[in-house]
């Protein structure tokens, strides 16, 4: 991420999340420093410990698809 993007995210967080604290480092180093429960969204790259909230989906279409558009055709029917 660029510095401009990070600065924007930090400014937005400071306006909307009272008492926010920003930590830069490894998750495994943060956990022993805090007695808090960590909340995070499900993501394939997450390797966190805490309370995992499932990710938001556009639809309940499941399965394997040969292409994006074969998937999208089914999702679009639910969205319309």
Buried (B, 14 or more C-beta within 10 A) or exposed (E): EEEEEEEEEEEEEEEEEEEEEEEEEEBEEBBEEEEEEEEEEEEEEEEBEEEBEEEEEEEEBEEEEEEEEEBBEEBEEEEE
